[in-house]
Amino acid sequence: MKCPGQDSRYWKPGSIFEANCPQCGQEMEFFKDDTTRRCKNCGHRLLNPKMDFGCASYCQYAEQCLGDLPPELIAQKEDLLKDRVAIEMKKYFGKDFRRIGHATKVARYAEQIGKEEKGNLAVILPAAYLHDIGIQEAERKYQSTAARYQEELGPPIARDILNKLGAREELIQEVCDIVGHHHHPRDEETLNFKALFDADLIVNLEDSKGDRPVALNKPEKMEEIIEKSFLTERGRKLAREVLTP
C-alpha cells in the first residue's frame, strides 16, 4: 500500500501550488510530494517550501518513499530523532516516573551545555534520554543499580531503540558508546560525552542534596567539586547556577 500522505487520491486543493525561485524569482510549480524542484530558468534546486516532512523526518523508509533525501531533510530527520527517543524512553520505563524525570532533566541540561559548547545535539540528546536505560535490567539481573551494570546492560537496549527509529549506524555507535561508559570518562573524550556527563552530574548532585554530609553543602566545598569534577566550562557555570546559592 502506498503511503496515504503521498497518494494523489488523498490530495486536497492546494496539493499542487506555485512558488518563486529564491535566486531569480522565476515561478515554479510544485506537487505536494516533490521533495525538490530545479528552476528551469537558473538551475537552482529548491526544497519544497510547503512539504510536510512529518513521518519522513523519522521514518526509516523515507528514502524509499520520497526518493533521495535532500541535506535539509536529513538534518531535520536527525533533529526530530531526539523527540522520538524521548517517547521510546518513556514507554520503556513505563510507570517508573523517577527515572523518566531524571532522564528528562539530564536532557534539558545537556541541551544547554551542548549548544554552548557546540556539540552535536543529534547525539547528545538521544544519549541523555538513554544514558540510564539499562538500570531496570541491572536491577532485574544483578539486584543492583551500580554504574558498571548500567553501562554493561544499557547499550544493547539503546541500540534496539535507535534501530527501531531508523537512526544512522554512526549515530547509534556513538550514542551506545556514551551510554556504555557514561559514569567513567576516558582520558580523551568528545564534546558530546562531556555534555552528557556534566548534565548527569548536575542532576545527581541536585537530587542528592538532602542526603549529602553537611560539609558538602557548604559553597566552598561545592565549588571545589565543580572545579574538579566537571568537564566543560558551560557545565561548571550551569552547576554553579543550580547547585550554589
C-alpha positions in Angstrom: 0.0 0.0 0.0 1.3 3.5 -0.9 1.7 5.9 2.0 -1.6 7.9 2.1 0.3 11.1 2.5 2.0 10.6 -0.9 -1.0 9.0 -2.7 -2.6 11.6 -5.0 -6.1 10.1 -4.4 -6.0 11.6 -0.9 -4.8 15.1 -2.0 -6.8 18.2 -1.3 -6.9 21.6 -3.0 -3.5 23.2 -2.7 -1.6 20.0 -3.1 -0.3 21.5 -6.4 1.0 25.0 -5.9 3.4 27.6 -7.2 6.5 29.1 -5.5 9.1 31.7 -6.6 12.7 30.7 -7.1 14.7 32.5 -4.3 17.6 33.0 -6.7 16.0 34.5 -9.8 12.3 34.9 -8.9 11.0 32.6 -11.6 7.7 31.0 -10.8 7.9 27.2 -10.2 5.2 24.6 -9.9 5.4 22.1 -7.0 3.4 18.9 -6.4 2.8 18.1 -2.8 5.1 15.0 -2.9 8.0 16.8 -4.6 11.0 17.0 -2.2 12.8 19.4 -4.5 12.4 21.1 -7.9 15.1 22.6 -10.1 14.4 26.1 -11.5 14.2 25.9 -15.3 15.5 29.5 -15.5 18.6 29.5 -13.4 19.0 25.8 -12.4 18.7 26.4 -8.6 17.5 23.4 -6.7 14.7 24.4 -4.3 13.5 22.4 -1.3 9.7 22.1 -1.4 8.6 25.1 0.8 5.3 23.5 1.8 6.3 19.9 2.2 5.1 18.3 5.4 8.0 16.1 6.2 6.1 14.6 9.1 6.8 10.9 9.3 9.5 11.3 6.7 11.6 13.1 9.3 12.0 10.0 11.3 10.7 7.0 9.2 13.4 4.6 8.3 11.7 4.0 4.9 11.5 7.7 4.0 14.2 7.3 1.2 12.2 4.6 -0.5 9.0 6.6 -0.2 10.3 10.0 -1.3 13.5 9.2 -3.2 16.9 10.6 -2.3 16.5 12.9 0.7 18.0 16.4 0.5 20.5 17.5 3.1 17.9 19.8 4.7 15.6 16.8 5.3 18.4 14.6 6.6 19.3 17.3 9.2 15.6 17.6 10.2 15.3 13.8 10.5 18.2 13.7 13.0 16.8 16.8 14.8 13.4 15.1 15.3 15.0 11.8 16.3 15.5 13.2 19.8 11.8 13.6 20.3 11.1 10.0 19.2 13.9 8.7 21.5 12.2 10.6 24.4 8.9 8.9 23.6 10.6 5.5 23.5 12.4 6.1 26.7 9.1 6.9 28.5 7.5 3.8 27.0 10.4 1.7 28.1 10.4 3.0 31.7 6.6 2.8 31.9 5.4 4.0 35.3 8.9 4.5 36.6 8.4 8.2 36.7 11.5 8.9 38.8 13.7 7.5 36.0 11.7 9.3 33.4 12.1 12.6 35.3 15.8 12.1 35.8 16.4 11.4 32.1 14.3 14.4 31.0 16.1 16.7 33.4 19.5 15.4 32.2 18.5 16.0 28.6 17.4 19.6 29.4 20.8 20.4 31.0 22.7 18.5 28.3 21.0 20.6 25.6 22.1 23.8 27.3 25.6 22.6 27.7 25.8 21.1 24.2 24.5 24.3 22.5 27.1 26.5 24.1 30.0 24.0 23.8 29.0 23.4 20.1 28.5 19.7 20.5 26.2 17.6 18.2 22.7 17.7 19.8 21.6 14.9 17.5 23.9 12.7 19.5 23.8 14.4 22.9 20.1 14.3 23.4 19.5 10.7 22.5 22.4 9.8 24.7 20.9 11.9 27.5 17.5 10.2 27.2 19.0 6.7 27.1 22.0 7.0 29.4 20.3 5.1 32.3 18.2 2.8 30.0 20.0 -0.3 31.4 19.0 0.5 35.1 15.9 -1.7 35.2 17.7 -4.6 33.6 20.5 -4.2 36.1 18.0 -4.4 39.0 16.5 -7.5 37.5 19.7 -9.3 36.6 22.0 -8.2 39.4 19.7 -6.7 42.0 21.8 -3.6 41.8 21.8 -0.2 40.1 25.6 0.1 40.2 27.1 2.2 37.4 29.0 -0.7 35.9 25.9 -2.8 35.5 24.0 0.1 33.9 26.9 0.6 31.5 27.1 -3.1 30.7 23.3 -3.6 30.0 22.4 -0.2 28.6 24.0 -0.2 25.1 22.1 -3.2 23.7 18.8 -1.7 24.8 19.7 1.7 23.4 20.8 0.1 20.1 17.4 -1.7 19.8 15.5 1.6 20.3 17.7 3.5 17.9 17.5 0.8 15.3 13.7 0.8 15.6 13.7 4.5 14.9 15.9 4.2 11.8 18.9 6.1 13.2 22.2 6.1 11.2 24.7 3.4 12.3 27.4 6.1 13.1 25.0 7.9 15.4 23.9 4.6 17.0 27.5 3.6 17.7 28.4 6.9 19.3 25.3 7.0 21.5 25.8 3.4 22.6 29.5 4.2 23.4 28.5 7.1 25.6 25.8 5.0 27.3 28.4 2.3 27.9 30.7 4.4 30.0 28.7 7.5 30.9 29.9 7.4 34.5 33.6 6.8 33.7 35.3 9.5 31.5 38.3 8.3 29.5 41.5 10.3 29.2 40.3 11.8 25.9 36.6 12.5 25.4 34.3 14.0 22.8 32.3 17.2 23.5 29.2 15.0 23.1 30.2 12.8 26.0 31.3 15.8 28.1 27.9 17.5 27.7 26.1 14.4 28.9 28.5 13.7 31.7 28.2 17.2 33.1 24.4 17.3 32.8 24.1 13.9 34.6 26.5 15.0 37.3 24.4 18.2 37.9 21.2 16.3 38.3 22.8 13.6 40.5 24.3 16.3 42.8 21.0 18.2 42.8 19.0 15.0 43.7 21.4 14.0 46.5 21.3 17.4 48.2 19.3 16.2 51.2 21.4 13.1 51.6 24.9 14.7 51.5 27.0 15.3 54.5 26.6 18.9 55.8 30.2 19.7 54.8 29.3 19.0 51.1 26.5 21.6 51.2 29.0 24.4 52.0 29.5 26.7 49.0 33.3 26.4 49.1 33.2 22.6 49.2 30.7 22.5 46.3 32.9 24.9 44.3 35.8 22.5 44.9 33.7 19.7 43.5 32.6 21.7 40.5 36.2 22.7 39.6 37.5 19.2 40.0 34.7 17.1 38.5 33.1 18.9 35.6 34.5 18.5 32.0 33.1 21.7 30.3 33.1 25.4 31.1 29.4 25.6 30.4 28.8 22.6 32.7 30.7 24.4 35.5 28.8 27.6 35.0 25.4 25.7 35.0 26.4 23.7 38.0 27.1 26.9 40.0 23.7 28.3 38.9 21.9 25.1 40.0 23.9 23.9 43.0 25.2 27.0 44.8 23.2 29.9 46.4 
